[in-house]
Amino acid sequence: MRRAHAAAVAPAWRPSSALDEWVQREARPISLRQLTFFGRTLTETRLIDSANYCRLELPTRIAHRLRDIQTLPYVVVANPHLAHVYELYLRAFERFRRFPEIRSLEDNDKYCKVLEETLKEHATVIPRLAIGVLEVRGLMKPEETDKFMNTMLRSRISRRVIAEQHLALTETFNSPWHFPSAQPVHDPNAEAVGEIFLRCNAKEIVERCGKTTHELVKRAYGNHVVIPEIQIKGHLEATFPYILSHLEYIVGELLRNSIQAVIEQRKFKNAEPPPINVLICETAQHVIIRISDQGGGIPTEVLPHLWSFSKGPRRERRLENLARVPKLLGTMQELHVPGEFAQDTHKKHAKKSKYSDSSEHHGSLSSLTSRPPDLRLGIGLPMSRVYSEYWAGSLEIHSLEGFGVDAFLQISKLGNKNERLTTRATMDAV
């Protein structure tokens, strides 16, 4: 049944001198600080420069991933899900590389329409990749499929960051309160530059994700279930620059895992559930968020495969669940149940938060799809690690069997670290 939905022919390996040419180009990594500096003093010239950076950078990064797919064993790339991803990438590559140099605001508007269409088309990539690597298990070594998946996701994040930041800057430039003819002003009190929040407050993010997670868990387990309290301690004023959708996804996944573990550990007991303890630590270079629970720890048979997309004892269940999610952007908002209740709830919380102005119109925060809150895909932790490592951070999980789990999320406080991405096709790096 699953394959019937994914009907596709094996990708046609058309020889392409254009692809060979673009694979020779190096991607140019950027940092949050560079993105912020560029967008803070926004002029017409800078907006057009941003568009042309995207115009060259996106096909370069896609070309490397196309070449990576081409070097997989043919029996692997003949998988209909991986073939579908290849065809999507090939169409995007051809679309982007053929777009002429952007010289005016009108050219930029046309380019932004192409970006938005492509972002929507590629909402199917994550579940297709995840199903594909699960289905080809046995045809490749698990270490190779995990390396492939991590490289593909990291590159996908990088392209969405570039595209969504440019779309957000364009919207800022075109907004009624922005006057392009005026002298650029550096606003030290600005909350955000494009998609980047300059002072993400760790405590507020945890609280906001905690409220959303509480609602999701209530809908998954029923209103009668007592949900553990989230207690936050430490450096409660710690702030750092970050892309909000990335941070919300990581923190949301960690809190959800902890809350569900505690509930299921004590499902048949009348005792009050122990709290989820969140400790925030601020150093000169980093902010560390530790999330601790008493949910019994991670099962022994799952622990070795915690960060794997293809290994583990729950493969069939993961395949079934992923097949029920045709689109996935990797955001916390996608967990909202379809319908007015979910939308109203999200709006209610957004109004109360300084983070509500984030670009929910087109970006990663747009919920192009949603999934039931009890539907576990089995890729939350490995995806969270890809997100956390992208801006030179880290995510570690320590499990004490029979007691609980400590999750350590480390974030670069200064925003001066370059994005971590595979800058060349794997075959060219050997």
Steps between C-alpha positions, in 0.01 A plus 500: 500500500778733594680438173185567302491853645866547415482375145792639308744383240868473571674832444640561155872567528521764234857606431527866583799720439315769698493277807870420458573871486297590811642210704844655452386812686550529874210591725564816702405436864349786699444575869203642689707811567565550127132454415405745774755763402396480136129537573516769768568787262269398219521698176392421146860419407540263793171326424608442140841378622318257729291374209807440285674320786199264512495472122854360496510320834183292474585319172855444627378326814234300315757388241715338769204306634394387151849364448485323837175328397650402164786319676266276705455139380241489221279257691482766775417800283239291318298517823192708405536733800866581436430528127225753582746710703755484217246625247392783731863607546572477129202721414603753765859498376394570141255769614757679718801480268306642206371804688673811359693749710273710721539872425179660628230470763266362232755226422520425871121466530502244218785314666318493836200333333733226372648459850159472665373247247810286544482510881141373484585227250783375723277452806484131399878450517549404868240220521601370155867488601417336835277234341757444225794434734284266710388306192852458358636367828704194411607641163747741665689499827300679772794735561492602132125564495525707819789702355298555181191605697694740723670659200170540315322652800784736588511622142121534493505712815771720349300565184182577691691740728635690200168504313280584798734773623489667159119470485476651851733789405294563186183514707667742742614719212149505350321561830317833552726609786821453303614798292765394246585860414584587859848474646550148640470504877656248736235419758664357815158401636391300196371156603564326170678533168312290250469149642764558769397599851784701648425431865329166541433463872553137600245512783226651281562247222476208743178645647345554158594152377379358832151650454470363149628158608254487791211553259628238259545243773153573641350430159705183462429350843176668606414784736490266798877442486708699750788662310832556679590858579797661325730671752761742364806611697842651439594802290147609411613813315735316259451607137660418166434552127328208330248397237184451701352209305819295551504563873130432547529171317789376718358614834150383405623150411703469822215618723250277323723195542547573869132568574383190314761284675387620845131450417552151361729402787227589751191432289363243743610672819309758701809691611556861388741492204850634573581834329711555188799699623656749258832659595636792295874573523666799336875523433708749304466293181193282542154457644426146619147373558474178701162322499470228765216256556416198715333303225687175552779553247535378142445127431825305460409378151435858378799677658769392246283627212396830654652719230434272204243555228518142373590275794297390799233248602195706396555520124156378385313730736708796388429416134126483564498832688717681245272381220214686673690830481530608134671828586733600779708814554643408838325761713317491830192662344438195283395305808184708531188302433318618184204725563406829655595397854866458411514820300324705768722358772815584308377854429410546866852416612662689215325824599651481844853449375760731352586209271162512326629721219722227362444427135215253519373599155737293288783375713578193704237614750227465240299191578455361151386181664420365842505164668320348800690566825518128580665412167866420569727514199818381667717769342458782755830450685727452196336800332540706818871420505536609136329830588710552814833427329415721203606819677795330676302388804448149636236266641586217739271252674597318821264223614497344844309175455213467742507867596497757220679703236713814489511686168770767451446759226801729449458817293763743379421825680677740265354389166844526341538134400458406136227258403620140495436346163658258258643754260592254225337190360620198697664341201708813439617510860650149493 
